[in-house]
């Protein structure tokens, strides 16, 4: 998948936003060029390729999720569940006061 990001004057720190996510490279570049023209060439668009549900591993070949799973007392698992519940608007007595 391809993510198109618009950078104001080519600077990510100044002001940037995601234009869209596309499953074809050609469609991503069409959107990137259209956005640049639409915004009066004040934004430069970049296209980055990503794999769905993938992440980089550390030097030991361990993913971030594998590393977090080693935290004591299921801290990682409970935090994930609390955030999903909050996103869905569900009440979670363990995290709500």
MDTraj code that builds the backbone (N, CA, C; nanometers):
import mdtraj as md
import numpy as np

residues = "UNK UNK UNK UNK UNK UNK UNK UNK UNK UNK UNK UNK UNK UNK UNK UNK UNK UNK UNK UNK UNK UNK UNK UNK UNK UNK UNK UNK UNK UNK UNK UNK UNK UNK UNK UNK UNK UNK UNK UNK UNK UNK UNK UNK UNK UNK UNK UNK UNK UNK UNK UNK UNK UNK UNK UNK UNK UNK UNK UNK UNK UNK UNK UNK UNK UNK UNK UNK UNK UNK UNK UNK UNK UNK UNK UNK UNK UNK UNK UNK UNK UNK UNK UNK UNK UNK UNK UNK UNK UNK UNK UNK UNK UNK UNK UNK UNK".split()
xyz = np.array([
    [0.0848, -0.1155, 0.0000],
    [0.0000, 0.0000, 0.0000],
    [0.0899, 0.1226, 0.0000],
    [0.0380, 0.2324, -0.0511],
    [0.1158, 0.3546, -0.0674],
    [0.0468, 0.4687, 0.0072],
    [0.1240, 0.5375, 0.0891],
    [0.0712, 0.6512, 0.1646],
    [0.1283, 0.7782, 0.1049],
    [0.0390, 0.8715, 0.0728],
    [0.0796, 1.0006, 0.0174],
    [0.0714, 1.1045, 0.1286],
    [0.1813, 1.1720, 0.1509],
    [0.1880, 1.2751, 0.2539],
    [0.2254, 1.4075, 0.1889],
    [0.1568, 1.5142, 0.2288],
    [0.1857, 1.6485, 0.1784],
    [0.2677, 1.7238, 0.2830],
    [0.3801, 1.7819, 0.2381],
    [0.4696, 1.8559, 0.3260],
    [0.4734, 2.0011, 0.2799],
    [0.4409, 2.0940, 0.3689],
    [0.4413, 2.2359, 0.3310],
    [0.5838, 2.2783, 0.2988],
    [0.6033, 2.3248, 0.1768],
    [0.7353, 2.3634, 0.1255],
    [0.8379, 2.2519, 0.1457],
    [0.7918, 2.1274, 0.1440],
    [0.8803, 2.0127, 0.1562],
    [0.9313, 1.9862, 0.2963],
    [0.8744, 2.0540, 0.3965],
    [0.9221, 2.0429, 0.5347],
    [0.8184, 1.9703, 0.6200],
    [0.8535, 1.8536, 0.6686],
    [0.7613, 1.7734, 0.7507],
    [0.7299, 1.8420, 0.8834],
    [0.8245, 1.9188, 0.9373],
    [0.8060, 1.9827, 1.0679],
    [0.7152, 2.1055, 1.0599],
    [0.7069, 2.1695, 0.9457],
    [0.6288, 2.2922, 0.9327],
    [0.4792, 2.2628, 0.9384],
    [0.4322, 2.1853, 0.8464],
    [0.2909, 2.1479, 0.8425],
    [0.2776, 2.0348, 0.7418],
    [0.2292, 1.9215, 0.7857],
    [0.2132, 1.8092, 0.6944],
    [0.0845, 1.7354, 0.7272],
    [0.0373, 1.6596, 0.6294],
    [-0.0841, 1.5812, 0.6487],
    [-0.0864, 1.4664, 0.5486],
    [-0.1643, 1.3650, 0.5794],
    [-0.1810, 1.2512, 0.4899],
    [-0.2879, 1.2856, 0.3875],
    [-0.2513, 1.2733, 0.2617],
    [-0.3442, 1.2982, 0.1515],
    [-0.4356, 1.1780, 0.1331],
    [-0.3760, 1.0575, 0.1375],
    [-0.4555, 0.9371, 0.1187],
    [-0.3706, 0.8120, 0.1212],
    [-0.4378, 0.6982, 0.1168],
    [-0.3732, 0.5676, 0.1158],
    [-0.4256, 0.4929, -0.0063],
    [-0.3333, 0.4354, -0.0850],
    [-0.3697, 0.3758, -0.2131],
    [-0.3084, 0.2373, -0.2277],
    [-0.3757, 0.1528, -0.3039],
    [-0.3232, 0.0182, -0.3243],
    [-0.2462, 0.0049, -0.4550],
    [-0.2417, 0.1111, -0.5354],
    [-0.1656, 0.1095, -0.6601],
    [-0.0737, 0.2309, -0.6649],
    [0.0504, 0.2085, -0.7074],
    [0.1508, 0.3148, -0.7140],
    [0.1058, 0.4290, -0.8048],
    [0.0503, 0.3964, -0.9189],
    [0.0065, 0.4984, -1.0140],
    [-0.1006, 0.5881, -0.9529],
    [-0.1950, 0.5292, -0.8832],
    [-0.3014, 0.6074, -0.8186],
    [-0.2436, 0.6987, -0.7107],
    [-0.1430, 0.6517, -0.6388],
    [-0.0799, 0.7326, -0.5343],
    [-0.0126, 0.8546, -0.5955],
    [0.0594, 0.8349, -0.7047],
    [0.1264, 0.9494, -0.7680],
    [0.0283, 1.0436, -0.8361],
    [-0.0806, 0.9912, -0.8873],
    [-0.1843, 1.0792, -0.9428],
    [-0.2386, 1.1710, -0.8325],
    [-0.2650, 1.1129, -0.7169],
    [-0.3154, 1.1907, -0.6037],
    [-0.2107, 1.2905, -0.5549],
    [-0.0845, 1.2501, -0.5528],
    [0.0233, 1.3378, -0.5065],
    [0.0365, 1.4603, -0.5966],
    [0.0405, 1.4380, -0.7264],
    [0.0563, 1.5497, -0.8211],
    [-0.0673, 1.6393, -0.8185],
    [-0.1854, 1.5788, -0.8125],
    [-0.3087, 1.6585, -0.8062],
    [-0.3101, 1.7454, -0.6813],
    [-0.2676, 1.6909, -0.5672],
    [-0.2649, 1.7673, -0.4418],
    [-0.1676, 1.8843, -0.4514],
    [-0.0518, 1.8605, -0.5118],
    [0.0466, 1.9684, -0.5273],
    [-0.0109, 2.0829, -0.6093],
    [-0.0769, 2.0511, -0.7204],
    [-0.1392, 2.1566, -0.8014],
    [-0.2536, 2.2230, -0.7253],
    [-0.3365, 2.1424, -0.6599],
    [-0.4517, 2.1933, -0.5856],
    [-0.4096, 2.2934, -0.4791],
    [-0.2960, 2.2669, -0.4151],
    [-0.2464, 2.3517, -0.3074],
    [-0.1529, 2.4621, -0.3578],
    [-0.1538, 2.4880, -0.4886],
    [-0.0745, 2.5972, -0.5448],
    [0.0749, 2.5751, -0.5345],
    [0.1163, 2.4484, -0.5342],
    [0.2580, 2.4095, -0.5273],
    [0.3268, 2.4528, -0.3980],
    [0.2472, 2.4865, -0.2946],
    [0.3052, 2.5194, -0.1643],
    [0.3386, 2.3930, -0.0866],
    [0.2825, 2.2808, -0.1294],
    [0.3066, 2.1521, -0.0645],
    [0.3766, 2.0592, -0.1624],
    [0.4739, 1.9857, -0.1113],
    [0.5401, 1.8811, -0.1886],
    [0.4906, 1.7480, -0.1354],
    [0.4459, 1.6617, -0.2236],
    [0.3938, 1.5326, -0.1797],
    [0.4987, 1.4234, -0.1959],
    [0.5030, 1.3364, -0.0977],
    [0.5914, 1.2202, -0.1019],
    [0.5048, 1.0944, -0.0929],
    [0.5513, 0.9902, -0.1607],
    [0.4806, 0.8627, -0.1611],
    [0.5713, 0.7604, -0.0936],
    [0.5191, 0.6937, 0.0075],
    [0.5949, 0.5903, 0.0788],
    [0.5193, 0.4587, 0.0701],
    [0.5949, 0.3524, 0.0481],
    [0.5334, 0.2196, 0.0401],
    [0.5388, 0.1516, 0.1768],
    [0.4272, 0.0953, 0.2183],
    [0.4170, 0.0242, 0.3449],
    [0.3474, -0.1087, 0.3227],
    [0.3801, -0.2039, 0.4083],
    [0.3087, -0.3313, 0.4083],
    [0.2061, -0.3268, 0.5196],
    [0.0877, -0.3764, 0.4936],
    [-0.0199, -0.3770, 0.5906],
    [0.0145, -0.4696, 0.7067],
    [-0.0088, -0.4228, 0.8295],
    [0.0149, -0.5005, 0.9515],
    [0.1603, -0.5464, 0.9657],
    [0.2539, -0.4632, 0.9216],
    [0.3956, -0.4978, 0.9315],
    [0.4701, -0.3879, 1.0055],
    [0.5805, -0.4252, 1.0666],
    [0.6641, -0.3283, 1.1356],
    [0.8089, -0.3734, 1.1261],
    [0.8995, -0.2829, 1.1561],
    [1.0415, -0.3168, 1.1569],
    [1.0774, -0.3870, 1.2872],
    [1.1729, -0.4785, 1.2791],
    [1.2204, -0.5501, 1.3983],
    [1.3457, -0.4816, 1.4516],
    [1.3797, -0.5098, 1.5779],
    [1.5025, -0.4551, 1.6350],
    [1.6223, -0.5390, 1.5910],
    [1.7398, -0.5087, 1.6450],
    [1.8626, -0.5778, 1.6050],
    [1.8591, -0.7277, 1.6327],
    [1.7802, -0.7710, 1.7292],
    [1.7718, -0.9134, 1.7622],
    [1.6615, -0.9840, 1.6823],
    [1.5990, -0.9153, 1.5885],
    [1.4918, -0.9750, 1.5096],
    [1.3593, -0.9806, 1.5822],
    [1.3493, -0.9088, 1.6941],
    [1.2303, -0.9098, 1.7780],
    [1.1427, -0.7898, 1.7402],
    [1.0139, -0.8124, 1.7205],
    [0.9236, -0.7021, 1.6882],
    [0.8954, -0.6205, 1.8131],
    [0.8410, -0.5015, 1.7953],
    [0.8038, -0.4165, 1.9092],
    [0.7001, -0.4862, 1.9963],
    [0.6061, -0.5552, 1.9323],
    [0.5032, -0.6269, 2.0084],
    [0.5633, -0.7389, 2.0917],
    [0.6602, -0.8106, 2.0351],
    [0.7253, -0.9174, 2.1114],
    [0.7995, -0.8590, 2.2311],
    [0.8668, -0.7474, 2.2105],
    [0.9379, -0.6824, 2.3202],
    [0.8409, -0.6376, 2.4286],
    [0.7293, -0.5757, 2.3886],
    [0.6306, -0.5268, 2.4856],
    [0.5660, -0.6411, 2.5641],
    [0.5531, -0.7565, 2.5013],
    [0.4922, -0.8708, 2.5692],
    [0.5753, -0.9164, 2.6886],
    [0.7026, -0.8790, 2.6915],
    [0.7880, -0.9178, 2.8043],
    [0.7754, -0.8230, 2.9231],
    [0.6937, -0.7191, 2.9122],
    [0.6741, -0.6276, 3.0244],
    [0.6021, -0.6994, 3.1380],
    [0.6265, -0.6605, 3.2622],
    [0.5667, -0.7329, 3.3766],
    [0.4150, -0.7164, 3.3859],
    [0.3508, -0.8186, 3.4390],
    [0.2092, -0.8154, 3.4747],
    [0.1154, -0.7773, 3.3594],
    [0.1451, -0.8213, 3.2409],
    [0.0587, -0.7962, 3.1247],
    [0.0255, -0.6485, 3.1062],
    [0.1178, -0.5612, 3.1404],
    [0.0966, -0.4170, 3.1271],
    [0.0599, -0.3809, 2.9839],
    [0.1334, -0.4350, 2.8885],
    [0.1101, -0.4061, 2.7469],
    [-0.0290, -0.4513, 2.7031],
    [-0.0646, -0.5737, 2.7366],
    [-0.1944, -0.6296, 2.6966],
    [-0.3088, -0.5474, 2.7546],
    [-0.2983, -0.5119, 2.8825],
    [-0.4047, -0.4342, 2.9470],
    [-0.4159, -0.2938, 2.8865],
    [-0.3030, -0.2327, 2.8534],
    [-0.3056, -0.1000, 2.7931],
    [-0.3692, -0.1043, 2.6546],
    [-0.3363, -0.2073, 2.5771],
    [-0.3969, -0.2228, 2.4443],
    [-0.5480, -0.2373, 2.4576],
    [-0.5929, -0.3246, 2.5469],
    [-0.7369, -0.3454, 2.5662],
    [-0.8067, -0.2174, 2.6120],
    [-0.7445, -0.1437, 2.7037],
    [-0.8048, -0.0196, 2.7519],
    [-0.8203, 0.0818, 2.6387],
    [-0.7191, 0.0901, 2.5528],
    [-0.7261, 0.1875, 2.4426],
    [-0.8281, 0.1475, 2.3371],
    [-0.8387, 0.0187, 2.3085],
    [-0.9405, -0.0287, 2.2136],
    [-1.0792, 0.0005, 2.2695],
    [-1.1000, -0.0313, 2.3975],
    [-1.2294, -0.0052, 2.4602],
    [-1.2632, 0.1435, 2.4586],
    [-1.1650, 0.2279, 2.4864],
    [-1.1876, 0.3725, 2.4841],
    [-1.2245, 0.4183, 2.3435],
    [-1.1528, 0.3662, 2.2434],
    [-1.1814, 0.4019, 2.1041],
    [-1.3238, 0.3620, 2.0656],
    [-1.3666, 0.2471, 2.1124],
    [-1.5004, 0.1976, 2.0806],
    [-1.6088, 0.2573, 2.1694],
    [-1.5669, 0.3361, 2.2701],
    [-1.6632, 0.3971, 2.3605],
    [-1.7160, 0.3016, 2.4649],
    [-1.6432, 0.1951, 2.4906],
    [-1.6850, 0.0966, 2.5904],
    [-1.6298, 0.1354, 2.7265],
    [-1.7025, 0.1022, 2.8304],
    [-1.6598, 0.1301, 2.9672],
    [-1.5653, 0.0200, 3.0123],
    [-1.4535, 0.0609, 3.0716],
    [-1.3580, -0.0362, 3.1237],
    [-1.3286, 0.0030, 3.2681],
    [-1.3802, -0.0742, 3.3640],
    [-1.3682, -0.0402, 3.5039],
    [-1.2227, -0.0384, 3.5503],
    [-1.1337, -0.1072, 3.4818],
    [-0.9930, -0.1101, 3.5223],
    [-0.9238, 0.0224, 3.4924],
    [-0.9748, 0.0979, 3.3925],
    [-0.9068, 0.2207, 3.3538],
    [-0.9902, 0.3455, 3.3825],
    [-1.1189, 0.3303, 3.4054],
    [-1.2061, 0.4456, 3.4311],
    [-1.2144, 0.4732, 3.5797],
    [-1.2240, 0.5979, 3.6142],
    [-1.2391, 0.6345, 3.7564],
    [-1.3815, 0.6739, 3.7845],
])
top = md.Topology()
chain = top.add_chain()
for i, resn in enumerate(residues, 1):
    res = top.add_residue(resn, chain, resSeq=i)
    for name in ("N", "CA", "C"):
        top.add_atom(name, md.element.get_by_symbol(name[0]), res)
traj = md.Trajectory(xyz[None], top)
